[in-house]
Amino acid sequence: MNNNYPANLYDYFRANPQDFELRTNMLKKAIWGFITIASIVLIIYPSLIQDGWLVRGLAILIALIGLFNTFVMSSNFYSKKTGGKITGIGTAKFANPPRGTEPYGPGDMRIINMYENEDWNNLTNEKTTHDRPMQLQIEADKEGKVIYLLLCRYFSNADFRGIAPVKIISGADYDKYIARLINLAKN
């Protein structure tokens, strides 16, 4: 099988700069930066507030959350065509094939064929469960009414990658399938 598929949808967005851009929300970054700095001050000087040991522990936790949000969560991908923010809908983990099955076996191929043939009716009716190798990543541009899908699989504990090309659902099909895909990702 072709191994030139993106490992996740963010790799796809990065690989297509003509269609997508990564924007940083400077206000969000500044707020989380301020919270991080305030937490670091409380780590260094916990006696500014009573119960210094408790303050220091909470400040460490808040500083870590603040650093993460400052550098990771303050940027989002946007569609250059519509200007819409691309948001995560979720990941659907198909019940079949079960763990431990051979990659590209009959269970895999059934899901792959539905995906590649864009048989969204049957794909969205598939049973889902936790901890399964075959997964569907779902992102959407709600403003532009576009859904981005990538079918991925675990080949080992450390090897998770796309196994089919990114599929795009838009127009009337967006309205037809968005609720079903959201439900698929929640189960």
C-alpha positions in Angstrom: 0.0 0.0 0.0 1.0 3.6 -0.5 2.8 5.2 2.4 2.7 8.7 1.1 -0.4 9.7 3.0 -0.2 12.2 5.9 0.2 10.9 9.4 -2.6 13.2 10.6 -4.8 16.0 9.2 -2.5 18.7 10.6 0.3 17.3 8.4 -2.1 17.6 5.5 -2.9 21.3 6.4 0.8 22.1 6.7 1.6 20.4 3.4 -1.0 22.6 1.5 0.0 26.2 2.4 -1.9 27.4 -0.7 -5.2 26.3 0.9 -4.5 26.6 4.7 -2.7 29.0 7.0 -1.8 28.7 10.7 -2.9 31.8 12.6 -1.9 32.8 16.1 -4.4 34.4 18.4 -2.1 37.0 20.0 -4.7 38.0 22.7 -5.0 34.3 23.8 -1.2 34.0 23.8 -0.8 37.2 25.9 -3.4 36.1 28.4 -1.9 32.6 28.9 1.6 34.2 28.9 0.6 36.5 31.8 -1.0 33.6 33.7 2.2 31.6 33.2 4.4 34.5 34.5 2.1 35.1 37.5 2.4 31.3 38.3 6.2 31.4 38.1 6.3 34.4 40.5 4.1 32.3 42.9 6.5 29.4 42.5 9.5 31.5 43.4 7.7 33.5 46.1 4.9 31.3 47.5 4.8 33.3 50.7 2.9 36.1 48.8 -0.2 34.1 49.7 -0.9 32.0 52.8 -0.4 28.3 52.7 2.7 28.6 50.6 3.2 24.9 50.0 -0.3 24.6 48.5 0.2 27.8 46.4 3.5 26.5 45.1 1.9 23.2 44.0 -1.0 24.9 42.3 1.3 27.4 40.7 3.4 24.7 39.2 0.3 23.0 37.7 -1.1 26.3 36.4 2.4 27.3 35.0 2.5 24.0 33.0 -1.0 24.4 31.7 -0.2 28.1 30.8 3.0 27.1 29.0 1.1 24.5 27.0 -1.7 26.9 26.1 0.7 29.8 25.3 2.8 27.8 22.8 0.5 25.1 21.5 -3.2 26.0 21.9 -3.0 29.7 20.7 -2.7 28.8 17.0 -5.3 27.3 14.7 -5.5 26.4 11.0 -7.8 28.4 8.8 -9.0 27.9 5.2 -7.6 30.5 2.9 -10.6 30.0 0.6 -13.4 30.6 3.1 -11.5 32.2 6.0 -13.1 29.7 8.3 -11.4 28.2 11.4 -10.8 24.5 11.1 -11.9 22.7 14.3 -11.6 19.2 15.5 -14.8 17.1 15.4 -13.1 14.0 16.9 -11.8 10.6 16.0 -14.0 7.6 15.3 -12.5 4.3 16.3 -14.1 1.5 14.3 -15.1 -1.7 16.2 -13.9 -3.8 13.3 -11.2 -4.8 12.7 -10.3 -5.8 16.3 -6.8 -5.3 17.9 -4.1 -7.7 16.8 -5.4 -8.2 13.3 -3.1 -8.1 10.3 -3.0 -4.7 8.6 -4.8 -4.6 5.3 -6.7 -7.8 6.2 -10.4 -8.3 5.3 -11.7 -6.1 8.2 -9.3 -3.3 7.1 -10.2 -3.6 3.5 -13.9 -3.4 4.1 -13.5 0.0 5.9 -10.9 1.2 3.4 -13.2 0.4 0.5 -16.1 2.3 2.0 -13.8 5.2 2.7 -12.2 5.3 -0.8 -15.6 4.8 -2.5 -17.0 7.7 -0.4 -19.8 5.4 0.9 -20.5 7.8 3.8 -23.9 6.2 4.6 -22.4 2.8 5.4 -19.2 4.2 7.0 -21.2 6.4 9.4 -23.3 3.4 10.4 -20.3 1.4 11.4 -20.0 0.5 15.1 -17.3 2.3 17.1 -15.5 1.5 20.3 -12.4 2.5 22.2 -8.9 1.1 21.7 -9.1 -0.1 18.1 -6.5 0.2 15.3 -8.6 1.6 12.5 -9.6 5.3 13.1 -11.1 8.1 11.2 -9.9 11.7 12.0 -12.5 14.3 11.4 -12.0 18.1 11.2 -14.4 20.7 9.8 -14.5 24.3 8.6 -18.0 25.2 9.7 -18.0 28.6 8.1 -17.1 27.2 4.7 -19.1 24.0 5.3 -16.2 21.7 4.5 -15.3 18.4 6.3 -11.8 16.9 6.2 -11.4 13.2 6.8 -8.4 10.9 7.1 -8.5 7.2 7.6 -5.6 6.1 9.9 -4.4 2.8 11.4 -2.0 1.6 14.1 0.6 -0.8 12.7 2.3 -1.0 16.1 2.1 0.8 19.4 4.4 3.6 18.0 3.4 3.5 14.3 0.1 5.3 13.6 -0.3 6.8 10.1 -2.8 7.6 7.3 -3.7 4.7 5.1 -5.8 6.5 2.5 -5.9 10.0 0.9 -7.6 12.9 2.7 -11.3 13.1 1.7 -13.2 16.3 1.6 -17.0 16.6 2.0 -18.5 20.0 1.1 -21.6 21.6 -0.3 -24.9 19.8 0.2 -23.1 16.7 1.4 -21.7 18.7 4.4 -25.3 19.3 5.7 -26.2 15.7 5.0 -23.2 14.1 6.9 -21.9 16.5 9.5 -24.3 15.4 12.3 -23.7 11.7 11.5 -19.9 12.2 11.6 -20.1 14.1 14.9 -22.2 11.3 16.3 -19.7 8.7 14.9 -16.8 10.5 16.6 -18.7 10.7 20.0 -19.4 7.0 20.3 
